[in-house]
Structure formats: structure tokens, C-alpha cells
């Protein structure tokens, strides 16, 4: 770790020390005007440690446990239930309200899974997270919300099935982890990147083995392996025609997704601010990272 990285880590540890954090974040919330609290820098540099509770549009409370280390609870504390990836979570919530089965692939600490669970308590949500220490936080968040309709699954999804190396940083709750060595090497210093062997399954096999019917919504955020995920769920796409909320970071991934989805009659919408803009092709955007793919 470089001296700069050590300094940042030390500052973050100080800011998230519980007694100081409660005083700091509570005091700032009392004195800062509402507009200032919407600034994204607050969530990043002054995250809330402890349990963060926000209110969903239907009045249900959503709770996340944090040590100021997950990049999600902080923005929610300052900006409300949709404070993380606002342009994505709002349409995701609307889709989840009527989804019989939702698959959250790359669930991380469970934010989108819990949004889906609260949006439709009668629906089933499957949250896939292969990295053990992140999955532990996911499981605690699911328990904290009493979300009995969420099942946490310790698997990576992709194609082909088997075992593979899953790349991540040595410690903490990473904002990114992936089956793609190349992607992780592009964002993590060599001495901080390690891997863990994980089981990989295809979505179709999971759906069949669990007897799932009515897969209406899928979220895929797997850091440039999204096409492999989609390749492993073509039977499910053909049968249930789910809406897909998908991150696209790479041009080759976009082309591969397009080749898989266009023959199935899917249309592509880039989520930009308050709008979902129809696109003829799937390309990464410099600002907006997520698409909705919908069956025509």
C-alpha cells in the first residue's frame, strides 16, 4: 500500500470511528441545508457508520448496516432511499413491484435485493454474492430488514459452469469484484489484488434446479462478465421475457450483449438522469453505466 493510500485509509478509519462518526454526521445533518446534503461527496467522504434507515416510497423502512465501508449506506444516509444510483434504482423499484421472481446477480451488500424485497413482499428475490465477507454483510442486512422473501446464494453466475478464480482486494468490502482478472487488474494495484476459487453456475441451471417460474426481473452487475451471465440464461429469457437492469462498462461486452439479446426481440434503454433513452446499440457511456433491456 502506498503512503497516499495509507493516509486515506487512516483518515477513513478516523471518520468512521463510531463515537466521532455519530457526532460528525449527526451534527452536519442538523446544520447543512437539504440541498447541500444531496452532494455526492458527503456520502463518499463522510459516510455514516452504524445502521442507516431510509423510507421507501410505500413507507416501508429499508435498513443497511455499515462501517462506512460499502459506498452505499453513506449516500442513502444523506440523500434518502434512492441516494445510490438514483437513475437506476427508481425504475428498478417500479419493475420490482410486480416481479414474481427477481434475480440480483452481483448483489454486494444487498441494496437492490432489499429494494426488490420491499417493493413486492409477495415476490421472491434471489441475491447472488460469491465473496464470503461481502455475503456476510448481505445476510446481516437481509436479517436486519426481516426480508424473509430474500434468499442469499453463495454462487457466481456465468457460463460455462464450473469453478473459477474470483478477483478482489485483500480486505474490507470492495466496491468491485469480478471473475474478470483483466478488469480487476485495471482498477486495483497488483499487490492488493488476490483471488478466491468460487463455484460458477448458469442461470438456466439454477432456475431449473429450484423450479423457479415467473422470473420477471434480473439485475446484472458483475464487472464486465455480464455477457457470460446472459449467455447462461437464454432459456429463461425465452420463456419468461424478464426486464434486465444491466451495467455496461466495456464496448466488447456491449456488443456481446447485443448479439445475445437482439435475436430475442429485446430493446435497449440507457438510464440517464430521469430518463430511459432508447438506443439502437449497447455502448458504454462516459457518465451513465446502466441499461434496461426489455422484451419487445
N, C-alpha and C positions, 0 to 999 in steps of 0.2 A: 504494500500500500504506500502511495506517495505521501510526502509530508502534507500536501494540499488536501488529499483525501482523508488523512488522519485528522487534520484540523476541522474539516467539515463533519466528520463523524463525531468528534469531540463536542462541537457546537450543537449538533443534533441531540446528542445524549444529554447535554445540559438543558436544552429547550424542552425535551420530553421527560425530564425528571419530574415525577408526579406532583410533588408539592409546588415546584416552580411552574410547571405547566398549567395546573389548575388556576393559579393566581394570574399568570400571564394571559392565558386565553380568556378566562372569565373577565378579567379587567378590560382587555381590549374589546370584548364583545359589548361591555357596558358603555364604553366611550366612543367607539367607532360608529359613524353613521352607517345605515343599512347599505348604502351604495358602496362604501369602502369595503364592507365585509364580503362583497361579491368578487373582489380582486383575487385572481387565481394564485398570486404569490403568497397570500395568507395561508392557504391550505398546504402549500408546499413547504414554506419556511417556518410557519408557526402552527404545526398540526396539533390536534387535540389528542392527548393520551388518556386512556380510560374507555368507558363505554360512551359512544356517541349515539344519541337517539334523534331521529328526524321523523316527521309526519308525512305519510304518503297521501296522495290526492284523495283517497277514500277515508282518511282519518286514522288508518292503522299506523302504529309505530314501527319503524324499522330501526334495529339496533346493530351496531358494529362495535366489537371490541378492538381496541388499537393500542399500540405503544408508540404511536406517532411514526410508524414504520411501514405503512401499507399504501400510502399515496391515494387512499380513497376516503377513509374516515375523516381526515382533515378537511378536504373540500366540502364534505357533507356537513360538518360542524358549522362551517362559515356560510355555506350557500344553500343549505336545505337538501331535501331528498334527492334532487336531480343535480347536485353540485358536481358530480363526476360524469364526464362525457354527456353533458346535457343534451346535445343534439341527437344522441343515440338512445339514452335511457328513456326519454319521453315516448318516442314511437314504440320502443321495446315494451314499455309498460302497457300501452294500448293493445298491442298484439297479444300480450300475455293474458289479458283479461278474459279472453275467450279460448285460450290454448288448453287443450285437454292434456297434452304432454309437452313439456319444454325440456330441451337438452341444452345445458350450459357447458360447452366444451372449452376448457381453459377457464375454470370457474374462479381461480385465485382464492380470495378470502370470502367470496360468496355474494358480492353486491348484486349482480344481475340475477343470480339464482333466488335471492331473497326478494328482490323486486317482483319477479315472476310469482313466487310463492304467495306474497301478499296481494298481488293483483288478482289472483284467482285461487282462493283457498281450496276449491274443489278440484283443481288441476294437480297433476303430478310433475315434479321437477327433478331432473337427474343432473347433478353437478359433478363434473369430471375434473379431478385435480390429482396428478400423479406425484407431485413433490410432497413428501410426508409432512415437513414442518409447515408448509402452507396449508395443506389439507387439515392439519390440526386446528389452525385458526378458522378455517372454513367450518369445521364441525362445531367449534365453540360458538360461532356466530349463528349457525342454524339452531343450536340448542338455546341460545340467548333469545331468539325470536319465537321459540316454541313452534318452529316450522316443521310440523310432522309430515307435511307433503313433500319435503325435500329429501332425496337420497343422495348421499355423498359417495362417489365412486372413485377408488384409488387406481384409475387406469388412464393411460394416454390413448387418444383416438387417432387413427390414421389408416394408412394402407401401404404395404401389406401388414397383416397381423404378425405378431411375434414378440421379440424383445428388442429393445433399442436403448442407446445412450441418450439420456435426457440431461441437457446442459443448463447450468445455473451457477449463481455466485455461491461462495463458501458459506456465508452466514446470512441471517436475517430473512425478511420477507421480500423477495425480489419482485420488482415491477415487471420483469420479463424473465421467462424461462422457456426452453424450447427443445424439440427434437432436432432442430437445425443447428449443427455446430457452426456453420458459416455465419449465420445471423448472429448468434451469441458472441462469436469472436469479433464481430464488427462493433459491438457495443460494450463489451466487458474486457478489462485488462487481462492479459494472459495469465498472470499469477493469481487472479481472483476467480477464474473460471474452472469449474470442476463438473463432473458428470455422475449420474446415478443410473443404474440399469433399471428400466421400467418395462412393464407389460403393455403392449400396444394391441388394441382390438379395433376391428372395423365396426362402424356404427350399425350397419345392417346385421352383423352377427349379434351385437348386444341387443338390438331391438327384437330380433327373433328369439334369442335365448330367454328374454324376460317377458315375452308375449306382449310387447307394447303395441297398442293400437291408438291411432289419433295423434301422431307426432305432428303438432301444428306449428311449433316454433323452435328454431335452432339458433343458438348464438355460438359463433366460432371465433376464438381469439387465441391462436396458437403460434404466433410469431413466425410467419412465413411458411407454415406447413398446412395452411387452410385447404389447399387443393387436394392434398392427400386425405384429409378428413372427408371432403365432399366425395372423393373417388370411392371411399368406403361406405357411402350411404346412398348409392344410386337407386337401389330397390326401394328404400324408404321414401326417397324423393318422388319416385314414380308413383308410389301408392298413396302417400298422404299429402304431397304437394305443400310442405311446410314453408312458411316465411323463414328466411335465413338472414340474420344480422351477422355481418362478417367484416373483420378487419382486413384491409388490403394495404400492405406496406411495400410490395415489390411488383415490378412490371411483369416479370415472368409468372408470378403467382396469379396476377390478374388475368393474363392470357390463358393460363391453365384452367382457372375457374370458369372463364367464358366458354372455353371449349367443352367443358363438362355440363354447364347449365343451359346454354343456348338450345341444344337439341331437345331439352326437356321443356322448352317453352317459357323459361324464366326471363323476367325483365330485371333491369339493374337500376338502382336508385342510390345516388350518393347523398349521404346525410350531411347537409351543410347548414349550420345555424338552425333556423326554424323551418327549413325546407328540405324535402327529399326530391332531388333533381334527377329526372330520368336521363340515363346515359346509354349511348349506343354500344359502348365498350367499357370494360372494367379496367380502370387505370388508377394507380396510386395518386393521391392528391397531396400537395405540399402542406396543406392545412388540415383537411378533413380526412380521417382514416377509415371510416366505417361506411359500409353499404348495407342496404336491404335488397335482397333478391326475392322477387315474388313471382309465383307461377301465373302466367298469363291465362 
